[in-house]
Amino acid sequence: MTSTQETADPRLRPPDDDDRIAHYVRKEDIVRANVEGVPVRALCGKKWIPNRDPKGLPVCPVCQRIMDNVRNRGAN
């Protein structure tokens, strides 16, 4: 994935305290967070410092909807 813009409506963001879901984040941001310990911002707008592997977690529905829209635009 290349660069993204924050397009999510803030009212649709998942609760900040819900760490049981995986979010879509730019790969470069994940690498930087792992090296420098800086926060990342997901497509849905959630900002946090990742500290665990998201494999096996359900995907954030807001992130998924945004990613689906991005993929659909690229397919046309």
Residue pairs with C-beta under 8 A, 6 or more apart in sequence:
1 24
1 26
1 27
1 70
3 26
4 26
4 43
4 66
4 70
6 41
6 43
6 45
7 43
7 66
8 43
8 44
8 45
8 62
8 66
10 45
12 44
12 62
13 44
13 45
13 46
13 62
14 21
14 44
14 46
14 60
14 61
14 62
16 46
16 48
19 52
20 57
20 58
21 57
21 58
21 59
21 60
22 54
22 55
22 57
22 58
22 59
22 60
23 42
23 43
23 44
23 46
23 54
23 59
23 60
23 63
24 42
24 43
24 44
24 59
24 60
24 63
24 64
24 66
24 67
25 40
25 41
25 42
25 43
25 50
26 40
29 40
29 41
30 40
30 50
32 38
32 40
33 39
33 40
33 49
33 50
34 50
37 49
38 49
39 47
39 48
39 49
40 47
40 48
40 49
40 50
41 47
42 60
42 63
43 60
43 62
43 63
43 66
43 67
44 60
44 62
44 63
44 66
45 62
46 60
